[in-house]
Amino acid sequence: MKVKIRQIVLNNLAWLIVTDNIIFLVPCHNSYMTSSKSILILQLRPEDATSNSEYACFLKYGGLKTEDTCRLRIEKHGIPDNLNIHEYAAIIVGGSPFDISTPADQKSTMQKTIEADFNRLLNQVVTQDFPFLGACSGNGLLGQYLGTRISTQYAEAVGCVSLDVTEAGKTDKLLMGLPSQIDVLLGHKEAVDTIPEGATLLMTGLNCPVQMFRIGQNVYATQFHPEGDAEEFSLRIDTYRNHGYFEPHEANELKKRVSLKPTRHAQAILQRFVDTYYWQRELTQIK
């Protein structure tokens, strides 16, 4: 059977091969990092059930095994002062119930410690353009470090939302070849008000304009959850029903909403990040 190749997009990290029906992402063998180093996964959720479930989703949709990662629950122990980012292939940061826009005098000691630790970490990440993917809280922490305002102006209800890939996003290595509109799972009480100075806007939405951005070539942040699926979000709905994201009586309806559509392209963003900076895969197929 002959396959007609319509387009090949090349960079130093991967080849994107587009045929009539299938898109292949083929990482180059001289990619930025190799699998000899693990991926550092930083988590902030204080509840064991949601933290463990989030970690399991990072593994599942990143195509990772436990031994491929180093997991740190920094709400328990903070980020070590002597952490050397170059001992890892990349960093992934999950979500949390903390709000960065909370007045300083109302923040817990735990939250203040986390924010201070992240400012120290992000100073290394951004200045060295180190591979980083921050989801939701990771997005806010990166935005705060970069000096953009975080507020409740662009809060969004828990649910499945269609977002637009920008023109710049269509040429980015994590998004190229994906549909121009992508369904994602999200739910947040705050967001960055504007794109940080010097950053590239990759995805945008009707109710929240900054949904994904990149600083430099390797530092990414998403307002949505690329690791999310309906089962994971149902657990979070149960866990955070009294945290101000929604009215408690809305929980069952929200569970139905997050189950309406698959979000495989959002999950593909996570897998592409892992493929680019960790795995040396022979082939990644996106249907």
C-alpha positions in Angstrom: 0.0 0.0 0.0 1.4 3.4 -1.0 1.1 6.3 1.4 1.0 9.8 -0.1 3.0 12.2 2.1 1.6 15.7 1.8 4.1 17.6 4.1 7.2 17.1 6.2 8.1 19.7 8.8 11.6 19.5 10.2 13.4 21.0 13.2 16.3 19.8 15.4 13.9 18.0 17.7 11.4 16.1 15.5 10.0 15.5 12.0 6.2 16.0 11.6 5.0 13.9 8.7 1.5 14.6 7.4 -0.3 12.2 5.1 -3.9 12.3 3.9 -5.3 10.6 7.0 -2.6 10.3 9.7 -0.1 12.6 11.4 3.2 11.2 12.6 5.5 12.9 15.1 9.0 11.3 14.8 11.5 12.6 17.3 15.1 12.9 16.0 17.8 10.8 17.5 19.8 13.9 18.4 17.0 15.4 20.5 17.6 17.9 23.3 17.6 15.2 26.0 17.8 11.5 26.3 16.1 9.0 28.5 19.2 8.5 30.7 17.7 11.3 32.9 14.3 11.1 34.6 11.5 13.6 34.4 11.0 15.6 37.6 7.3 15.8 38.5 6.5 18.5 41.0 3.1 18.2 42.7 1.3 20.7 45.0 -2.0 18.9 45.9 -2.2 18.3 49.7 -4.7 15.4 49.4 -3.2 12.0 48.9 -6.1 10.8 46.6 -5.9 13.7 44.1 -2.1 13.8 44.2 -1.8 10.1 43.5 -4.4 10.2 40.7 -2.8 13.3 39.1 0.5 11.5 39.1 -1.1 8.4 37.6 -2.5 10.6 34.8 0.9 12.1 34.1 2.3 8.6 33.7 -0.6 7.4 31.6 -0.8 10.2 29.1 2.9 10.9 29.1 3.6 7.3 28.2 5.8 7.0 31.3 6.5 4.5 34.0 7.2 5.2 37.6 11.0 4.6 37.1 11.1 7.2 34.3 10.2 9.9 36.8 11.3 11.6 40.1 8.2 12.6 42.0 8.3 15.4 44.6 5.3 16.4 46.6 6.5 19.9 47.5 3.5 20.7 49.6 5.0 18.3 52.1 8.8 18.9 51.8 9.3 22.0 49.6 11.8 22.2 46.7 15.3 21.2 48.0 17.7 24.2 48.1 20.3 22.1 46.3 18.1 20.8 43.5 20.1 20.7 40.2 17.7 20.9 37.3 20.3 19.4 35.0 20.0 16.1 36.7 16.7 15.8 35.0 15.5 15.7 31.4 12.6 18.0 32.0 10.2 19.3 34.7 6.4 18.9 34.8 4.3 20.8 37.4 0.7 19.9 38.3 -2.2 21.8 39.8 -3.2 22.8 43.3 -6.1 24.3 45.3 -4.0 27.4 46.1 -4.8 30.8 44.6 -1.8 33.0 43.8 -4.1 36.1 43.8 -5.0 35.6 47.5 -3.7 38.6 49.5 -0.4 37.8 51.1 -1.7 38.1 54.7 -4.3 35.4 54.0 -1.9 32.9 52.5 -0.9 29.9 54.5 2.7 29.3 55.5 2.7 26.3 53.1 1.6 28.4 50.2 4.1 31.1 50.9 6.9 28.5 51.0 5.7 26.9 47.7 5.7 30.3 45.9 9.1 31.2 47.2 10.5 27.9 46.2 9.1 28.2 42.7 10.5 31.7 42.2 13.9 30.2 43.0 13.4 27.2 40.7 11.9 29.3 37.8 14.9 31.6 38.0 17.0 28.7 36.8 14.4 27.3 34.4 13.7 30.5 32.5 17.2 31.9 32.4 18.6 28.6 31.2 15.5 27.8 28.9 15.2 24.4 30.6 12.4 22.1 29.5 9.3 22.9 31.7 5.6 22.2 31.4 3.4 23.9 34.1 -0.3 23.0 34.1 -2.9 25.3 35.7 -1.1 26.2 39.0 2.2 25.8 37.1 0.9 28.3 34.6 0.1 30.8 37.3 3.4 30.4 39.1 5.3 30.9 35.9 3.1 33.9 35.0 3.7 35.4 38.4 7.5 34.9 38.1 7.4 36.6 34.7 5.7 39.6 36.2 2.2 39.4 34.7 -0.9 40.0 36.9 -2.8 37.1 38.2 -6.5 37.8 39.0 -10.0 36.3 39.0 -11.0 38.2 35.9 -10.7 35.2 33.6 -11.9 32.5 35.9 -13.7 29.5 34.2 -16.1 27.0 35.5 -15.2 23.3 35.6 -15.9 21.7 32.3 -14.8 20.7 28.8 -14.0 23.8 26.6 -12.9 24.2 23.0 -9.8 26.4 22.6 -8.2 27.9 19.6 -4.6 27.3 18.5 -2.9 30.5 17.5 -0.9 31.0 14.3 2.2 30.8 16.4 0.9 27.7 18.0 0.4 26.0 14.7 4.2 26.0 14.2 5.1 25.0 17.7 6.6 21.6 18.2 3.9 20.6 20.8 1.0 21.7 18.7 1.9 21.5 15.0 -0.4 19.3 13.0 -3.1 19.3 15.7 -6.6 20.6 14.9 -7.1 24.4 15.0 -9.6 23.9 17.9 -8.8 21.5 20.7 -11.2 20.3 23.5 -9.6 20.5 27.0 -10.6 20.0 30.6 -10.2 22.9 32.9 -11.6 24.8 35.9 -9.9 27.7 37.7 -10.7 30.6 39.9 -7.8 32.8 38.6 -5.6 33.2 35.5 -2.9 35.4 34.1 -4.6 38.6 32.8 -2.2 39.1 29.9 0.5 37.2 28.0 3.8 37.7 29.9 6.3 40.0 28.3 8.5 38.1 25.9 6.2 35.1 25.8 4.5 33.5 22.7 0.8 32.9 22.9 0.1 29.4 21.7 -3.6 28.8 22.6 -6.5 31.1 23.5 -10.1 30.8 24.5 -13.3 32.8 24.4 -13.5 33.3 28.2 -9.8 33.2 29.1 -7.4 34.6 26.5 -4.2 33.1 27.8 -4.6 29.3 27.7 -1.1 28.2 26.7 2.2 30.1 26.2 5.9 29.5 25.7 8.8 31.5 27.0 12.1 30.9 25.1 12.0 27.7 23.2 11.4 25.1 25.9 9.4 26.6 28.8 5.7 25.9 28.5 2.6 26.7 30.6 -1.1 25.7 30.1 -4.1 27.0 31.9 -5.9 23.7 31.2 -5.0 20.2 32.3 -3.3 18.2 29.5 -3.2 15.2 31.9 -6.9 15.4 32.7 -9.6 12.9 31.8 -13.2 12.5 32.9 -12.3 10.0 35.8 -9.6 12.3 37.2 -11.8 15.4 37.0 -14.7 13.6 38.7 -12.4 12.8 41.6 -11.3 16.5 41.8 -14.9 17.6 41.7 -15.6 15.5 44.7 -12.5 16.6 46.5 -12.9 20.4 45.8 -16.6 20.7 46.0 -16.3 23.1 48.9 -13.3 25.1 47.6 -15.2 27.8 45.7 -14.8 26.4 42.2 -18.6 25.8 42.0 -21.6 25.4 44.2 -21.6 22.0 45.9 -25.0 21.0 44.5 -23.6 21.3 41.0 -21.1 18.5 41.4 -23.1 15.7 39.7 -23.9 17.9 36.7 -20.3 18.9 36.4 -19.3 15.2 36.3 -21.6 14.8 33.3 -20.1 17.8 31.6 -16.5 16.6 31.8 -17.5 13.3 30.4 -19.1 14.6 27.2 -16.1 14.7 24.9 -12.7 13.0 24.8 -9.7 15.3 25.1 -7.1 13.3 23.3 -5.5 16.2 21.6 -4.9 18.0 24.9 -3.4 14.7 26.2 -1.3 14.6 23.1 0.4 17.9 24.1 1.6 16.2 27.3 2.8 13.1 25.3 4.6 15.4 22.8 6.4 17.2 25.6 7.6 13.9 27.0 8.5 12.6 23.5 10.5 15.7 22.7 12.5 16.0 25.9 12.6 12.5 27.3 11.8 9.6 25.0 13.6 8.6 21.8 10.5 7.2 20.2 10.6 5.7 16.7 7.0 6.9 16.0 4.2 8.8 17.6 0.9 8.6 15.8 -1.9 11.1 16.4 -5.2 10.1 15.0 
